């Protein structure tokens, strides 16, 4: 097996493990940390199904961000939505036979690639031209955008500039999944693309990308405003009950 | 008037240019050892304060999910940067919610995250240095915990939670804020923030009874410590003496009287406010709330009603049950707790009150949604009831009402500038500048719609506006209590007001029929 294949195969395993274990650790930590008080940002839904709807609106259309700032919303939403489509398009490298709906979205995936680049570029420009945003930007914020832009650029160039051996790539990916290693096509563009994706997977659980699971654990968004409808015992409950007599 | 410039009101609220460090000097007085120790905090900065602060931060992270999630989740998108009234009023970039959080977040990252431990320069992680602690004291006392930023954050990050945690940590290393901590101590000792003892309170209430009797000819009671009363009224102690608060208290008394309710105030728990929320101490918040639980049980009341107080309503509505519940001795038929606006609104809907709107005709009203009511509670058992019910009451007692601009009311409301334990004279500059967005919106309806008065349902808002409105060229009495308007309009049975309205004076009747004819003419025309 070529050395490059071995390196990438091992890196993929390591990155996947770090991503899953790291995210799992953070999610477990969020899950286990008690939320001492009821703090939904009101007006809030008053029951669980209302919370599901509120959360869906936040996840799908970025409702709060929309209320806040249309520029950030348009760039941010376009970037996330396009990335989602592009990611789904990539499922064809991991499935055999390729699922029907994944085949269907293939043409959109390409447009999504460009849309993602546009959204990211908009977010990057904001970091330099809006003084308030420049003030709160740290090097890592810019590096993240550059990393994602580079992933998008290398991905698109494999489609439009110098096509890579995607049959070989798919064989490599399936080989990884079924522990039956196949050689990885040694194309610079592809190697850079995969290398950057591996870095992103490794960084994910240690970075602000934790906003993805974080949103679901945010008490101001995931708590129903039902404080007068049912009891909410907390850390002092035992003490309070003993006080009764 | 002061050694700073009052911001100028323009035609629209502009986002200021960044003025780094412009509010660095703004710091409230530090609590004296006696104020600290009364709450069980160290009297002065402890020797190993850095270590102690990080230890406390760790404890909070392990026991407060919101704090942990909010610290991890921020992506620095900038959505909140132009949402804080203190930033809009001062231009100091550390008053942008995200930058304020980052003062805390950078220490969290340095001490509790892998990235911050190994590549601090990359992620903006820093140790808790003396300068940072200085920034903490300054800028975490420039957050009124109003939650406006959390409305606009895509993850709901609430800077209030972070400033509460920061203040809690500072208390634990010995540098508390004098204003809040001294007041909490007073409450523990005497039962209210003012330190008003029972005899003085009884005397005050008697005086108010005399005032009402003089005005209406009716003996309206303000009962104190009545065993077996049905309703316990818990109201901010400012209602007992300050203008315009006291006019609101008179309003509650008249409403109770008109409803024929059996009610009482407690001298043991004569304070709705709970300043422990501001310092982020659940233990202190519980101790303060416990007095009310105890008073309600000892007096044998069936229900508890809260007077006009923003954060008190939040603590009561959202936290009481968790902190000091269950209130299983109360009558479960009533919501626990209930807001005085809900009570009055219900009576109005059931047509139990006779109201003469014309009594408020010399005023054109607007309504200031108080931050804690708007963004941390609700009323009427429905989302948004906290906006509708106070307005419904105002419209039932006033003919002239005009809301301020949409992006400054309801959940988008601006804090008065004095909330969160900042209502102290050592922060006057901050309070004046932080009021700018609200003043801007108020000024717009004053100029365009002839608004003369703004009603509020929060003791802090009322005190703050009385103080800062003159800086902006508005009259200090342009802020009124909501129940002051009710008080003006309510027509009690057998009162002088009833006689005036129903009296057989010929002049009155002639005047009324003339008006009626005018109306017909206008419609015909």
Boltz contact constraints between the chains, C-beta under 6 A:
constraints:
  - contact:
      token1: [A, 30]
      token2: [B, 69]
      max_distance: 6.0
  - contact:
      token1: [A, 33]
      token2: [B, 65]
      max_distance: 6.0
  - contact:
      token1: [A, 33]
      token2: [B, 68]
      max_distance: 6.0
  - contact:
      token1: [A, 35]
      token2: [B, 65]
      max_distance: 6.0
  - contact:
      token1: [A, 36]
      token2: [B, 64]
      max_distance: 6.0
  - contact:
      token1: [A, 37]
      token2: [B, 319]
      max_distance: 6.0
  - contact:
      token1: [A, 37]
      token2: [B, 322]
      max_distance: 6.0
  - contact:
      token1: [A, 38]
      token2: [B, 318]
      max_distance: 6.0
  - contact:
      token1: [A, 41]
      token2: [B, 150]
      max_distance: 6.0
  - contact:
      token1: [A, 41]
      token2: [B, 151]
      max_distance: 6.0
  - contact:
      token1: [A, 41]
      token2: [B, 156]
      max_distance: 6.0
  - contact:
      token1: [A, 41]
      token2: [B, 375]
      max_distance: 6.0
  - contact:
      token1: [A, 42]
      token2: [B, 375]
      max_distance: 6.0
  - contact:
      token1: [A, 42]
      token2: [B, 376]
      max_distance: 6.0
  - contact:
      token1: [A, 42]
      token2: [B, 378]
      max_distance: 6.0
  - contact:
      token1: [A, 43]
      token2: [B, 383]
      max_distance: 6.0
  - contact:
      token1: [A, 43]
      token2: [B, 384]
      max_distance: 6.0
  - contact:
      token1: [A, 62]
      token2: [B, 154]
      max_distance: 6.0
  - contact:
      token1: [A, 64]
      token2: [B, 152]
      max_distance: 6.0
  - contact:
      token1: [A, 64]
      token2: [B, 154]
      max_distance: 6.0
  - contact:
      token1: [A, 65]
      token2: [B, 79]
      max_distance: 6.0
  - contact:
      token1: [A, 65]
      token2: [B, 154]
      max_distance: 6.0
  - contact:
      token1: [A, 68]
      token2: [B, 79]
      max_distance: 6.0
  - contact:
      token1: [A, 68]
      token2: [B, 152]
      max_distance: 6.0
  - contact:
      token1: [A, 69]
      token2: [B, 79]
      max_distance: 6.0
  - contact:
      token1: [A, 72]
      token2: [B, 77]
      max_distance: 6.0
  - contact:
      token1: [A, 72]
      token2: [B, 79]
      max_distance: 6.0
  - contact:
      token1: [A, 131]
      token2: [B, 18]
      max_distance: 6.0
  - contact:
      token1: [A, 132]
      token2: [B, 81]
      max_distance: 6.0
  - contact:
      token1: [A, 133]
      token2: [B, 78]
      max_distance: 6.0
  - contact:
      token1: [A, 135]
      token2: [B, 93]
      max_distance: 6.0
  - contact:
      token1: [A, 136]
      token2: [B, 76]
      max_distance: 6.0
  - contact:
      token1: [A, 136]
      token2: [B, 98]
      max_distance: 6.0
  - contact:
      token1: [A, 136]
      token2: [B, 99]
      max_distance: 6.0
  - contact:
      token1: [A, 138]
      token2: [B, 123]
      max_distance: 6.0
  - contact:
      token1: [A, 138]
      token2: [B, 124]
      max_distance: 6.0
  - contact:
      token1: [A, 139]
      token2: [B, 122]
      max_distance: 6.0
  - contact:
      token1: [A, 140]
      token2: [B, 122]
      max_distance: 6.0
  - contact:
      token1: [A, 140]
      token2: [B, 123]
      max_distance: 6.0
  - contact:
      token1: [A, 141]
      token2: [B, 76]
      max_distance: 6.0
  - contact:
      token1: [A, 206]
      token2: [B, 114]
      max_distance: 6.0
  - contact:
      token1: [A, 206]
      token2: [B, 115]
      max_distance: 6.0
  - contact:
      token1: [A, 208]
      token2: [B, 75]
      max_distance: 6.0
  - contact:
      token1: [A, 210]
      token2: [B, 72]
      max_distance: 6.0
  - contact:
      token1: [A, 211]
      token2: [B, 73]
      max_distance: 6.0
  - contact:
      token1: [A, 211]
      token2: [B, 75]
      max_distance: 6.0
  - contact:
      token1: [A, 211]
      token2: [B, 155]
      max_distance: 6.0
  - contact:
      token1: [A, 214]
      token2: [B, 69]
      max_distance: 6.0
  - contact:
      token1: [A, 214]
      token2: [B, 72]
      max_distance: 6.0
  - contact:
      token1: [A, 214]
      token2: [B, 73]
      max_distance: 6.0
  - contact:
      token1: [A, 214]
      token2: [B, 155]
      max_distance: 6.0
  - contact:
      token1: [A, 215]
      token2: [B, 155]
      max_distance: 6.0
  - contact:
      token1: [A, 217]
      token2: [B, 69]
      max_distance: 6.0
  - contact:
      token1: [A, 218]
      token2: [B, 69]
      max_distance: 6.0
  - contact:
      token1: [A, 218]
      token2: [B, 155]
      max_distance: 6.0
  - contact:
      token1: [A, 218]
      token2: [B, 156]
      max_distance: 6.0
  - contact:
      token1: [A, 219]
      token2: [B, 66]
      max_distance: 6.0
  - contact:
      token1: [A, 220]
      token2: [B, 150]
      max_distance: 6.0
  - contact:
      token1: [A, 220]
      token2: [B, 156]
      max_distance: 6.0
  - contact:
      token1: [A, 220]
      token2: [B, 158]
      max_distance: 6.0
  - contact:
      token1: [A, 221]
      token2: [B, 156]
      max_distance: 6.0
  - contact:
      token1: [A, 225]
      token2: [B, 378]
      max_distance: 6.0
  - contact:
      token1: [A, 227]
      token2: [B, 318]
      max_distance: 6.0
  - contact:
      token1: [A, 228]
      token2: [B, 335]
      max_distance: 6.0
  - contact:
      token1: [A, 231]
      token2: [B, 321]
      max_distance: 6.0
  - contact:
      token1: [A, 232]
      token2: [B, 321]
      max_distance: 6.0
  - contact:
      token1: [A, 232]
      token2: [B, 322]
      max_distance: 6.0
  - contact:
      token1: [A, 234]
      token2: [B, 322]
      max_distance: 6.0
  - contact:
      token1: [A, 236]
      token2: [B, 286]
      max_distance: 6.0
